[in-house]
Structures are given as C-alpha cells and as structure tokens.
Amino acid sequence: MAKKDKEQMTMEEYLLSQLETPVTMKDGTVVTKPDGTPLTKQEAIATNILNQAMKGDLNSAKYIQNLQLMAKRTKK
C-alpha cells in the first residue's frame, strides 16, 4: 500500500484503511482488549452495534440478524 499512500486515496479506501487502526483516547492512550492487544476501530464499531442491539435498538438488531442470515446462506 506504500505506492497507494503516495497517490490520492478515495474516500472508501481511506475509510477502510482507518478501520484497521487502533482506537486512541484523547490523551493519546491506545484502548486495549482484555488480552492486551489494541482494539481496532472496526472492533469498536462492531461492539457498539452489539451493545445497541442488546439495549433494544431495532436497527442494530436487524443488522445483526441480516448478517446471521447471510452467513448461513454462504455456509450452504
């Protein structure tokens, strides 16, 4: 991706690259998972969706349900 860094990234490419980076607090500390590894932005977003679904957010619950259905279909 070094060559791509020198070129202009599309919005989609930038967003996808940012999902892989660790979550950083305002004070500069990196958020870690219980096993001590850095929590990525993608993992934080997924955790937030799960937490919202558990609180009763229907859109989050529907999103998770759709993911489960898609995963079932691809296993067949």
PDB file with SEQRES, HELIX, SHEET and CRYST1 records, atoms N, CA, C and O in Angstrom:
SEQRES   1 A   76  MET ALA LYS LYS ASP LYS GLU GLN MET THR MET GLU GLU          
SEQRES   2 A   76  TYR LEU LEU SER GLN LEU GLU THR PRO VAL THR MET LYS          
SEQRES   3 A   76  ASP GLY THR VAL VAL THR LYS PRO ASP GLY THR PRO LEU          
SEQRES   4 A   76  THR LYS GLN GLU ALA ILE ALA THR ASN ILE LEU ASN GLN          
SEQRES   5 A   76  ALA MET LYS GLY ASP LEU ASN SER ALA LYS TYR ILE GLN          
SEQRES   6 A   76  ASN LEU GLN LEU MET ALA LYS ARG THR LYS LYS                  
HELIX    1 AA1 ALA A    2  LYS A    6  1                                   5    
HELIX    2 AA2 MET A   11  LEU A   19  1                                   9    
HELIX    3 AA3 LYS A   41  MET A   54  1                                  14    
HELIX    4 AA4 LEU A   58  LYS A   75  1                                  18    
CRYST1    1.000    1.000    1.000  90.00  90.00  90.00 P 1           1          
ATOM      1  N   MET A   1       0.821  -1.193   0.000  1.00  0.00           N  
ATOM      2  CA  MET A   1       0.000   0.000   0.000  1.00  0.00           C  
ATOM      3  C   MET A   1       0.863   1.255   0.000  1.00  0.00           C  
ATOM      4  O   MET A   1       0.331   2.362  -0.069  1.00  0.00           O  
ATOM      5  N   ALA A   2       2.169   1.109   0.074  1.00  0.00           N  
ATOM      6  CA  ALA A   2       3.065   2.267   0.092  1.00  0.00           C  
ATOM      7  C   ALA A   2       2.876   3.118  -1.155  1.00  0.00           C  
ATOM      8  O   ALA A   2       2.865   4.347  -1.078  1.00  0.00           O  
ATOM      9  N   LYS A   3       2.729   2.469  -2.297  1.00  0.00           N  
ATOM     10  CA  LYS A   3       2.511   3.212  -3.537  1.00  0.00           C  
ATOM     11  C   LYS A   3       1.187   3.954  -3.487  1.00  0.00           C  
ATOM     12  O   LYS A   3       1.087   5.092  -3.947  1.00  0.00           O  
ATOM     13  N   LYS A   4       0.157   3.297  -2.921  1.00  0.00           N  
ATOM     14  CA  LYS A   4      -1.170   3.915  -2.834  1.00  0.00           C  
ATOM     15  C   LYS A   4      -1.142   5.122  -1.898  1.00  0.00           C  
ATOM     16  O   LYS A   4      -1.872   6.089  -2.117  1.00  0.00           O  
ATOM     17  N   ASP A   5      -0.300   5.076  -0.850  1.00  0.00           N  
ATOM     18  CA  ASP A   5      -0.190   6.202   0.077  1.00  0.00           C  
ATOM     19  C   ASP A   5       0.275   7.453  -0.646  1.00  0.00           C  
ATOM     20  O   ASP A   5      -0.150   8.558  -0.307  1.00  0.00           O  
ATOM     21  N   LYS A   6       1.151   7.294  -1.646  1.00  0.00           N  
ATOM     22  CA  LYS A   6       1.678   8.431  -2.383  1.00  0.00           C  
ATOM     23  C   LYS A   6       0.628   9.014  -3.328  1.00  0.00           C  
ATOM     24  O   LYS A   6       0.643  10.208  -3.629  1.00  0.00           O  
ATOM     25  N   GLU A   7      -0.289   8.151  -3.795  1.00  0.00           N  
ATOM     26  CA  GLU A   7      -1.365   8.593  -4.655  1.00  0.00           C  
ATOM     27  C   GLU A   7      -2.520   9.086  -3.791  1.00  0.00           C  
ATOM     28  O   GLU A   7      -2.542   8.886  -2.577  1.00  0.00           O  
ATOM     29  N   GLN A   8      -3.465   9.726  -4.439  1.00  0.00           N  
ATOM     30  CA  GLN A   8      -4.656  10.182  -3.731  1.00  0.00           C  
ATOM     31  C   GLN A   8      -5.563   8.980  -3.455  1.00  0.00           C  
ATOM     32  O   GLN A   8      -5.903   8.235  -4.374  1.00  0.00           O  
ATOM     33  N   MET A   9      -5.948   8.793  -2.207  1.00  0.00           N  
ATOM     34  CA  MET A   9      -6.852   7.703  -1.845  1.00  0.00           C  
ATOM     35  C   MET A   9      -8.288   8.153  -2.056  1.00  0.00           C  
ATOM     36  O   MET A   9      -8.611   9.327  -1.875  1.00  0.00           O  
ATOM     37  N   THR A  10      -9.148   7.215  -2.439  1.00  0.00           N  
ATOM     38  CA  THR A  10     -10.568   7.536  -2.499  1.00  0.00           C  
ATOM     39  C   THR A  10     -11.104   7.569  -1.070  1.00  0.00           C  
ATOM     40  O   THR A  10     -10.446   7.096  -0.143  1.00  0.00           O  
ATOM     41  N   MET A  11     -12.274   8.119  -0.900  1.00  0.00           N  
ATOM     42  CA  MET A  11     -12.902   8.166   0.421  1.00  0.00           C  
ATOM     43  C   MET A  11     -13.077   6.748   0.965  1.00  0.00           C  
ATOM     44  O   MET A  11     -12.815   6.492   2.141  1.00  0.00           O  
ATOM     45  N   GLU A  12     -13.519   5.835   0.109  1.00  0.00           N  
ATOM     46  CA  GLU A  12     -13.739   4.460   0.539  1.00  0.00           C  
ATOM     47  C   GLU A  12     -12.441   3.796   0.982  1.00  0.00           C  
ATOM     48  O   GLU A  12     -12.411   3.112   2.004  1.00  0.00           O  
ATOM     49  N   GLU A  13     -11.374   3.995   0.221  1.00  0.00           N  
ATOM     50  CA  GLU A  13     -10.079   3.414   0.577  1.00  0.00           C  
ATOM     51  C   GLU A  13      -9.577   3.965   1.905  1.00  0.00           C  
ATOM     52  O   GLU A  13      -9.044   3.225   2.732  1.00  0.00           O  
ATOM     53  N   TYR A  14      -9.750   5.265   2.103  1.00  0.00           N  
ATOM     54  CA  TYR A  14      -9.317   5.878   3.362  1.00  0.00           C  
ATOM     55  C   TYR A  14     -10.106   5.311   4.541  1.00  0.00           C  
ATOM     56  O   TYR A  14      -9.526   4.942   5.562  1.00  0.00           O  
ATOM     57  N   LEU A  15     -11.425   5.244   4.396  1.00  0.00           N  
ATOM     58  CA  LEU A  15     -12.256   4.726   5.483  1.00  0.00           C  
ATOM     59  C   LEU A  15     -11.890   3.281   5.808  1.00  0.00           C  
ATOM     60  O   LEU A  15     -11.772   2.917   6.978  1.00  0.00           O  
ATOM     61  N   LEU A  16     -11.713   2.465   4.784  1.00  0.00           N  
ATOM     62  CA  LEU A  16     -11.347   1.069   5.024  1.00  0.00           C  
ATOM     63  C   LEU A  16      -9.993   0.954   5.717  1.00  0.00           C  
ATOM     64  O   LEU A  16      -9.814   0.107   6.592  1.00  0.00           O  
ATOM     65  N   SER A  17      -9.044   1.794   5.334  1.00  0.00           N  
ATOM     66  CA  SER A  17      -7.732   1.749   5.983  1.00  0.00           C  
ATOM     67  C   SER A  17      -7.822   2.191   7.446  1.00  0.00           C  
ATOM     68  O   SER A  17      -7.095   1.675   8.294  1.00  0.00           O  
ATOM     69  N   GLN A  18      -8.698   3.128   7.739  1.00  0.00           N  
ATOM     70  CA  GLN A  18      -8.846   3.610   9.109  1.00  0.00           C  
ATOM     71  C   GLN A  18      -9.483   2.587  10.032  1.00  0.00           C  
ATOM     72  O   GLN A  18      -9.231   2.598  11.237  1.00  0.00           O  
ATOM     73  N   LEU A  19     -10.309   1.699   9.480  1.00  0.00           N  
ATOM     74  CA  LEU A  19     -10.946   0.674  10.304  1.00  0.00           C  
ATOM     75  C   LEU A  19      -9.940  -0.262  10.946  1.00  0.00           C  
ATOM     76  O   LEU A  19     -10.220  -0.855  11.988  1.00  0.00           O  
ATOM     77  N   GLU A  20      -8.779  -0.397  10.339  1.00  0.00           N  
ATOM     78  CA  GLU A  20      -7.743  -1.303  10.846  1.00  0.00           C  
ATOM     79  C   GLU A  20      -6.878  -0.672  11.935  1.00  0.00           C  
ATOM     80  O   GLU A  20      -6.092  -1.368  12.578  1.00  0.00           O  
ATOM     81  N   THR A  21      -7.014   0.625  12.147  1.00  0.00           N  
ATOM     82  CA  THR A  21      -6.154   1.314  13.111  1.00  0.00           C  
ATOM     83  C   THR A  21      -6.714   1.209  14.526  1.00  0.00           C  
ATOM     84  O   THR A  21      -7.921   1.048  14.705  1.00  0.00           O  
ATOM     85  N   PRO A  22      -5.846   1.299  15.530  1.00  0.00           N  
ATOM     86  CA  PRO A  22      -6.307   1.199  16.920  1.00  0.00           C  
ATOM     87  C   PRO A  22      -7.105   2.426  17.357  1.00  0.00           C  
ATOM     88  O   PRO A  22      -6.913   3.532  16.852  1.00  0.00           O  
ATOM     89  N   VAL A  23      -7.998   2.197  18.300  1.00  0.00           N  
ATOM     90  CA  VAL A  23      -8.758   3.287  18.916  1.00  0.00           C  
ATOM     91  C   VAL A  23      -7.825   4.010  19.881  1.00  0.00           C  
ATOM     92  O   VAL A  23      -7.184   3.382  20.723  1.00  0.00           O  
ATOM     93  N   THR A  24      -7.754   5.325  19.752  1.00  0.00           N  
ATOM     94  CA  THR A  24      -6.899   6.136  20.613  1.00  0.00           C  
ATOM     95  C   THR A  24      -7.751   7.119  21.395  1.00  0.00           C  
ATOM     96  O   THR A  24      -8.615   7.792  20.833  1.00  0.00           O  
ATOM     97  N   MET A  25      -7.504   7.198  22.693  1.00  0.00           N  
ATOM     98  CA  MET A  25      -8.224   8.136  23.551  1.00  0.00           C  
ATOM     99  C   MET A  25      -7.688   9.546  23.330  1.00  0.00           C  
ATOM    100  O   MET A  25      -6.648   9.730  22.697  1.00  0.00           O  
ATOM    101  N   LYS A  26      -8.401  10.539  23.854  1.00  0.00           N  
ATOM    102  CA  LYS A  26      -7.983  11.939  23.704  1.00  0.00           C  
ATOM    103  C   LYS A  26      -6.598  12.190  24.288  1.00  0.00           C  
ATOM    104  O   LYS A  26      -5.855  13.040  23.798  1.00  0.00           O  
ATOM    105  N   ASP A  27      -6.255  11.444  25.339  1.00  0.00           N  
ATOM    106  CA  ASP A  27      -4.944  11.654  25.975  1.00  0.00           C  
ATOM    107  C   ASP A  27      -3.818  10.897  25.263  1.00  0.00           C  
ATOM    108  O   ASP A  27      -2.666  10.947  25.693  1.00  0.00           O  
ATOM    109  N   GLY A  28      -4.152  10.199  24.181  1.00  0.00           N  
ATOM    110  CA  GLY A  28      -3.134   9.508  23.397  1.00  0.00           C  
ATOM    111  C   GLY A  28      -2.961   8.030  23.724  1.00  0.00           C  
ATOM    112  O   GLY A  28      -2.225   7.328  23.030  1.00  0.00           O  
ATOM    113  N   THR A  29      -3.627   7.549  24.770  1.00  0.00           N  
ATOM    114  CA  THR A  29      -3.502   6.134  25.106  1.00  0.00           C  
ATOM    115  C   THR A  29      -4.321   5.282  24.141  1.00  0.00           C  
ATOM    116  O   THR A  29      -5.378   5.699  23.666  1.00  0.00           O  
ATOM    117  N   VAL A  30      -3.819   4.092  23.864  1.00  0.00           N  
ATOM    118  CA  VAL A  30      -4.492   3.163  22.962  1.00  0.00           C  
ATOM    119  C   VAL A  30      -5.397   2.256  23.784  1.00  0.00           C  
ATOM    120  O   VAL A  30      -4.980   1.713  24.807  1.00  0.00           O  
ATOM    121  N   VAL A  31      -6.639   2.094  23.330  1.00  0.00           N  
ATOM    122  CA  VAL A  31      -7.590   1.217  24.006  1.00  0.00           C  
ATOM    123  C   VAL A  31      -7.208  -0.221  23.703  1.00  0.00           C  
ATOM    124  O   VAL A  31      -6.945  -0.573  22.554  1.00  0.00           O  
ATOM    125  N   THR A  32      -7.180  -1.052  24.744  1.00  0.00           N  
ATOM    126  CA  THR A  32      -6.813  -2.454  24.562  1.00  0.00           C  
ATOM    127  C   THR A  32      -7.956  -3.374  24.956  1.00  0.00           C  
ATOM    128  O   THR A  32      -8.813  -3.032  25.770  1.00  0.00           O  
ATOM    129  N   LYS A  33      -7.937  -4.557  24.348  1.00  0.00           N  
ATOM    130  CA  LYS A  33      -8.904  -5.609  24.682  1.00  0.00           C  
ATOM    131  C   LYS A  33      -8.415  -6.294  25.954  1.00  0.00           C  
ATOM    132  O   LYS A  33      -7.283  -6.061  26.379  1.00  0.00           O  
ATOM    133  N   PRO A  34      -9.246  -7.136  26.569  1.00  0.00           N  
ATOM    134  CA  PRO A  34      -8.822  -7.832  27.790  1.00  0.00           C  
ATOM    135  C   PRO A  34      -7.531  -8.629  27.642  1.00  0.00           C  
ATOM    136  O   PRO A  34      -6.809  -8.830  28.619  1.00  0.00           O  
ATOM    137  N   ASP A  35      -7.233  -9.088  26.414  1.00  0.00           N  
ATOM    138  CA  ASP A  35      -5.997  -9.854  26.225  1.00  0.00           C  
ATOM    139  C   ASP A  35      -4.772  -8.960  26.030  1.00  0.00           C  
ATOM    140  O   ASP A  35      -3.661  -9.458  25.848  1.00  0.00           O  
ATOM    141  N   GLY A  36      -4.975  -7.635  26.068  1.00  0.00           N  
ATOM    142  CA  GLY A  36      -3.863  -6.698  25.975  1.00  0.00           C  
ATOM    143  C   GLY A  36      -3.554  -6.191  24.577  1.00  0.00           C  
ATOM    144  O   GLY A  36      -2.718  -5.302  24.415  1.00  0.00           O  
ATOM    145  N   THR A  37      -4.221  -6.749  23.551  1.00  0.00           N  
ATOM    146  CA  THR A  37      -3.983  -6.288  22.185  1.00  0.00           C  
ATOM    147  C   THR A  37      -4.819  -5.038  21.901  1.00  0.00           C  
ATOM    148  O   THR A  37      -5.881  -4.858  22.496  1.00  0.00           O  
ATOM    149  N   PRO A  38      -4.353  -4.180  21.003  1.00  0.00           N  
ATOM    150  CA  PRO A  38      -5.099  -2.952  20.695  1.00  0.00           C  
ATOM    151  C   PRO A  38      -6.478  -3.251  20.095  1.00  0.00           C  
ATOM    152  O   PRO A  38      -6.635  -4.179  19.302  1.00  0.00           O  
ATOM    153  N   LEU A  39      -7.450  -2.465  20.480  1.00  0.00           N  
ATOM    154  CA  LEU A  39      -8.800  -2.545  19.939  1.00  0.00           C  
ATOM    155  C   LEU A  39      -8.848  -1.727  18.664  1.00  0.00           C  
ATOM    156  O   LEU A  39      -8.554  -0.532  18.686  1.00  0.00           O  
ATOM    157  N   THR A  40      -9.218  -2.357  17.538  1.00  0.00           N  
ATOM    158  CA  THR A  40      -9.300  -1.612  16.285  1.00  0.00           C  
ATOM    159  C   THR A  40     -10.619  -0.855  16.216  1.00  0.00           C  
ATOM    160  O   THR A  40     -11.565  -1.161  16.941  1.00  0.00           O  
ATOM    161  N   LYS A  41     -10.663   0.125  15.344  1.00  0.00           N  
ATOM    162  CA  LYS A  41     -11.898   0.894  15.158  1.00  0.00           C  
ATOM    163  C   LYS A  41     -13.016   0.000  14.668  1.00  0.00           C  
ATOM    164  O   LYS A  41     -14.171   0.175  15.058  1.00  0.00           O  
ATOM    165  N   GLN A  42     -12.685  -0.958  13.815  1.00  0.00           N  
ATOM    166  CA  GLN A  42     -13.692  -1.897  13.318  1.00  0.00           C  
ATOM    167  C   GLN A  42     -14.279  -2.711  14.470  1.00  0.00           C  
ATOM    168  O   GLN A  42     -15.494  -2.899  14.540  1.00  0.00           O  
ATOM    169  N   GLU A  43     -13.434  -3.190  15.364  1.00  0.00           N  
ATOM    170  CA  GLU A  43     -13.908  -3.953  16.515  1.00  0.00           C  
ATOM    171  C   GLU A  43     -14.750  -3.083  17.443  1.00  0.00           C  
ATOM    172  O   GLU A  43     -15.740  -3.558  18.001  1.00  0.00           O  
ATOM    173  N   ALA A  44     -14.376  -1.835  17.614  1.00  0.00           N  
ATOM    174  CA  ALA A  44     -15.132  -0.924  18.465  1.00  0.00           C  
ATOM    175  C   ALA A  44     -16.520  -0.667  17.879  1.00  0.00           C  
ATOM    176  O   ALA A  44     -17.510  -0.628  18.609  1.00  0.00           O  
ATOM    177  N   ILE A  45     -16.585  -0.493  16.562  1.00  0.00           N  
ATOM    178  CA  ILE A  45     -17.877  -0.269  15.905  1.00  0.00           C  
ATOM    179  C   ILE A  45     -18.760  -1.503  16.059  1.00  0.00           C  
ATOM    180  O   ILE A  45     -19.943  -1.387  16.378  1.00  0.00           O  
ATOM    181  N   ALA A  46     -18.185  -2.688  15.833  1.00  0.00           N  
ATOM    182  CA  ALA A  46     -18.951  -3.932  15.964  1.00  0.00           C  
ATOM    183  C   ALA A  46     -19.468  -4.102  17.394  1.00  0.00           C  
ATOM    184  O   ALA A  46     -20.615  -4.497  17.601  1.00  0.00           O  
ATOM    185  N   THR A  47     -18.626  -3.807  18.363  1.00  0.00           N  
ATOM    186  CA  THR A  47     -19.032  -3.902  19.771  1.00  0.00           C  
ATOM    187  C   THR A  47     -20.158  -2.932  20.068  1.00  0.00           C  
ATOM    188  O   THR A  47     -21.096  -3.268  20.792  1.00  0.00           O  
ATOM    189  N   ASN A  48     -20.073  -1.724  19.512  1.00  0.00           N  
ATOM    190  CA  ASN A  48     -21.114  -0.727  19.732  1.00  0.00           C  
ATOM    191  C   ASN A  48     -22.444  -1.182  19.131  1.00  0.00           C  
ATOM    192  O   ASN A  48     -23.495  -0.998  19.744  1.00  0.00           O  
ATOM    193  N   ILE A  49     -22.403  -1.777  17.931  1.00  0.00           N  
ATOM    194  CA  ILE A  49     -23.631  -2.279  17.306  1.00  0.00           C  
ATOM    195  C   ILE A  49     -24.256  -3.364  18.171  1.00  0.00           C  
ATOM    196  O   ILE A  49     -25.469  -3.371  18.385  1.00  0.00           O  
ATOM    197  N   LEU A  50     -23.428  -4.285  18.671  1.00  0.00           N  
ATOM    198  CA  LEU A  50     -23.936  -5.344  19.555  1.00  0.00           C  
ATOM    199  C   LEU A  50     -24.552  -4.767  20.823  1.00  0.00           C  
ATOM    200  O   LEU A  50     -25.625  -5.194  21.248  1.00  0.00           O  
ATOM    201  N   ASN A  51     -23.869  -3.798  21.423  1.00  0.00           N  
ATOM    202  CA  ASN A  51     -24.383  -3.185  22.652  1.00  0.00           C  
ATOM    203  C   ASN A  51     -25.700  -2.467  22.400  1.00  0.00           C  
ATOM    204  O   ASN A  51     -26.615  -2.544  23.220  1.00  0.00           O  
ATOM    205  N   GLN A  52     -25.806  -1.767  21.267  1.00  0.00           N  
ATOM    206  CA  GLN A  52     -27.052  -1.069  20.941  1.00  0.00           C  
ATOM    207  C   GLN A  52     -28.190  -2.070  20.730  1.00  0.00           C  
ATOM    208  O   GLN A  52     -29.316  -1.826  21.162  1.00  0.00           O  
ATOM    209  N   ALA A  53     -27.905  -3.185  20.073  1.00  0.00           N  
ATOM    210  CA  ALA A  53     -28.921  -4.221  19.866  1.00  0.00           C  
ATOM    211  C   ALA A  53     -29.390  -4.785  21.200  1.00  0.00           C  
ATOM    212  O   ALA A  53     -30.580  -5.030  21.398  1.00  0.00           O  
ATOM    213  N   MET A  54     -28.443  -4.988  22.113  1.00  0.00           N  
ATOM    214  CA  MET A  54     -28.799  -5.526  23.425  1.00  0.00           C  
ATOM    215  C   MET A  54     -29.643  -4.545  24.236  1.00  0.00           C  
ATOM    216  O   MET A  54     -30.390  -4.952  25.126  1.00  0.00           O  
ATOM    217  N   LYS A  55     -29.522  -3.255  23.930  1.00  0.00           N  
ATOM    218  CA  LYS A  55     -30.332  -2.230  24.613  1.00  0.00           C  
ATOM    219  C   LYS A  55     -31.698  -2.059  23.962  1.00  0.00           C  
ATOM    220  O   LYS A  55     -32.525  -1.281  24.437  1.00  0.00           O  
ATOM    221  N   GLY A  56     -31.936  -2.800  22.858  1.00  0.00           N  
ATOM    222  CA  GLY A  56     -33.241  -2.737  22.220  1.00  0.00           C  
ATOM    223  C   GLY A  56     -33.308  -1.923  20.944  1.00  0.00           C  
ATOM    224  O   GLY A  56     -34.397  -1.700  20.416  1.00  0.00           O  
ATOM    225  N   ASP A  57     -32.171  -1.475  20.436  1.00  0.00           N  
ATOM    226  CA  ASP A  57     -32.167  -0.715  19.185  1.00  0.00           C  
ATOM    227  C   ASP A  57     -32.522  -1.661  18.039  1.00  0.00           C  
ATOM    228  O   ASP A  57     -31.760  -2.574  17.723  1.00  0.00           O  
ATOM    229  N   LEU A  58     -33.685  -1.437  17.419  1.00  0.00           N  
ATOM    230  CA  LEU A  58     -34.168  -2.349  16.389  1.00  0.00           C  
ATOM    231  C   LEU A  58     -33.303  -2.357  15.137  1.00  0.00           C  
ATOM    232  O   LEU A  58     -33.099  -3.415  14.542  1.00  0.00           O  
ATOM    233  N   ASN A  59     -32.792  -1.206  14.726  1.00  0.00           N  
ATOM    234  CA  ASN A  59     -31.941  -1.171  13.535  1.00  0.00           C  
ATOM    235  C   ASN A  59     -30.672  -1.997  13.737  1.00  0.00           C  
ATOM    236  O   ASN A  59     -30.243  -2.710  12.830  1.00  0.00           O  
ATOM    237  N   SER A  60     -30.081  -1.903  14.902  1.00  0.00           N  
ATOM    238  CA  SER A  60     -28.881  -2.697  15.201  1.00  0.00           C  
ATOM    239  C   SER A  60     -29.215  -4.178  15.241  1.00  0.00           C  
ATOM    240  O   SER A  60     -28.458  -5.001  14.726  1.00  0.00           O  
ATOM    241  N   ALA A  61     -30.339  -4.522  15.848  1.00  0.00           N  
ATOM    242  CA  ALA A  61     -30.753  -5.921  15.930  1.00  0.00           C  
ATOM    243  C   ALA A  61     -31.037  -6.478  14.538  1.00  0.00           C  
ATOM    244  O   ALA A  61     -30.664  -7.613  14.241  1.00  0.00           O  
ATOM    245  N   LYS A  62     -31.690  -5.699  13.686  1.00  0.00           N  
ATOM    246  CA  LYS A  62     -31.983  -6.139  12.315  1.00  0.00           C  
ATOM    247  C   LYS A  62     -30.693  -6.319  11.523  1.00  0.00           C  
ATOM    248  O   LYS A  62     -30.570  -7.260  10.740  1.00  0.00           O  
ATOM    249  N   TYR A  63     -29.742  -5.430  11.722  1.00  0.00           N  
ATOM    250  CA  TYR A  63     -28.454  -5.532  11.032  1.00  0.00           C  
ATOM    251  C   TYR A  63     -27.757  -6.840  11.402  1.00  0.00           C  
ATOM    252  O   TYR A  63     -27.255  -7.550  10.531  1.00  0.00           O  
ATOM    253  N   ILE A  64     -27.729  -7.153  12.685  1.00  0.00           N  
ATOM    254  CA  ILE A  64     -27.101  -8.390  13.160  1.00  0.00           C  
ATOM    255  C   ILE A  64     -27.850  -9.605  12.629  1.00  0.00           C  
ATOM    256  O   ILE A  64     -27.232 -10.588  12.220  1.00  0.00           O  
ATOM    257  N   GLN A  65     -29.168  -9.540  12.634  1.00  0.00           N  
ATOM    258  CA  GLN A  65     -29.975 -10.648  12.117  1.00  0.00           C  
ATOM    259  C   GLN A  65     -29.686 -10.877  10.630  1.00  0.00           C  
ATOM    260  O   GLN A  65     -29.561 -12.020  10.191  1.00  0.00           O  
ATOM    261  N   ASN A  66     -29.581  -9.802   9.861  1.00  0.00           N  
ATOM    262  CA  ASN A  66     -29.257  -9.921   8.435  1.00  0.00           C  
ATOM    263  C   ASN A  66     -27.869 -10.526   8.225  1.00  0.00           C  
ATOM    264  O   ASN A  66     -27.675 -11.331   7.314  1.00  0.00           O  
ATOM    265  N   LEU A  67     -26.911 -10.145   9.057  1.00  0.00           N  
ATOM    266  CA  LEU A  67     -25.570 -10.735   8.971  1.00  0.00           C  
ATOM    267  C   LEU A  67     -25.614 -12.238   9.225  1.00  0.00           C  
ATOM    268  O   LEU A  67     -24.956 -13.019   8.537  1.00  0.00           O  
ATOM    269  N   GLN A  68     -26.400 -12.628  10.226  1.00  0.00           N  
ATOM    270  CA  GLN A  68     -26.519 -14.042  10.551  1.00  0.00           C  
ATOM    271  C   GLN A  68     -27.144 -14.815   9.384  1.00  0.00           C  
ATOM    272  O   GLN A  68     -26.701 -15.915   9.054  1.00  0.00           O  
ATOM    273  N   LEU A  69     -28.167 -14.235   8.770  1.00  0.00           N  
ATOM    274  CA  LEU A  69     -28.811 -14.894   7.634  1.00  0.00           C  
ATOM    275  C   LEU A  69     -27.854 -15.027   6.452  1.00  0.00           C  
ATOM    276  O   LEU A  69     -27.815 -16.070   5.800  1.00  0.00           O  
ATOM    277  N   MET A  70     -27.085 -13.975   6.175  1.00  0.00           N  
ATOM    278  CA  MET A  70     -26.120 -14.019   5.080  1.00  0.00           C  
ATOM    279  C   MET A  70     -25.038 -15.065   5.360  1.00  0.00           C  
ATOM    280  O   MET A  70     -24.619 -15.784   4.453  1.00  0.00           O  
ATOM    281  N   ALA A  71     -24.593 -15.148   6.595  1.00  0.00           N  
ATOM    282  CA  ALA A  71     -23.563 -16.127   6.961  1.00  0.00           C  
ATOM    283  C   ALA A  71     -24.090 -17.551   6.790  1.00  0.00           C  
ATOM    284  O   ALA A  71     -23.364 -18.436   6.339  1.00  0.00           O  
ATOM    285  N   LYS A  72     -25.361 -17.768   7.153  1.00  0.00           N  
ATOM    286  CA  LYS A  72     -25.980 -19.092   6.987  1.00  0.00           C  
ATOM    287  C   LYS A  72     -26.036 -19.477   5.520  1.00  0.00           C  
ATOM    288  O   LYS A  72     -25.745 -20.617   5.160  1.00  0.00           O  
ATOM    289  N   ARG A  73     -26.409 -18.525   4.673  1.00  0.00           N  
ATOM    290  CA  ARG A  73     -26.549 -18.787   3.236  1.00  0.00           C  
ATOM    291  C   ARG A  73     -25.222 -19.116   2.594  1.00  0.00           C  
ATOM    292  O   ARG A  73     -25.155 -19.970   1.709  1.00  0.00           O  
ATOM    293  N   THR A  74     -24.173 -18.456   3.022  1.00  0.00           N  
ATOM    294  CA  THR A  74     -22.866 -18.696   2.399  1.00  0.00           C  
ATOM    295  C   THR A  74     -22.250 -20.019   2.861  1.00  0.00           C  
ATOM    296  O   THR A  74     -21.386 -20.563   2.173  1.00  0.00           O  
ATOM    297  N   LYS A  75     -22.677 -20.542   4.003  1.00  0.00           N  
ATOM    298  CA  LYS A  75     -22.161 -21.818   4.503  1.00  0.00           C  
ATOM    299  C   LYS A  75     -22.712 -22.993   3.716  1.00  0.00           C  
ATOM    300  O   LYS A  75     -22.084 -24.050   3.650  1.00  0.00           O  
ATOM    301  N   LYS A  76     -23.891 -22.814   3.117  1.00  0.00           N  
ATOM    302  CA  LYS A  76     -24.551 -23.917   2.394  1.00  0.00           C  
ATOM    303  C   LYS A  76     -23.848 -24.278   1.134  1.00  0.00           C  
ATOM    304  O   LYS A  76     -24.282 -25.184   0.422  1.00  0.00           O  
TER     305      LYS A  76                                                      
END                                                                             
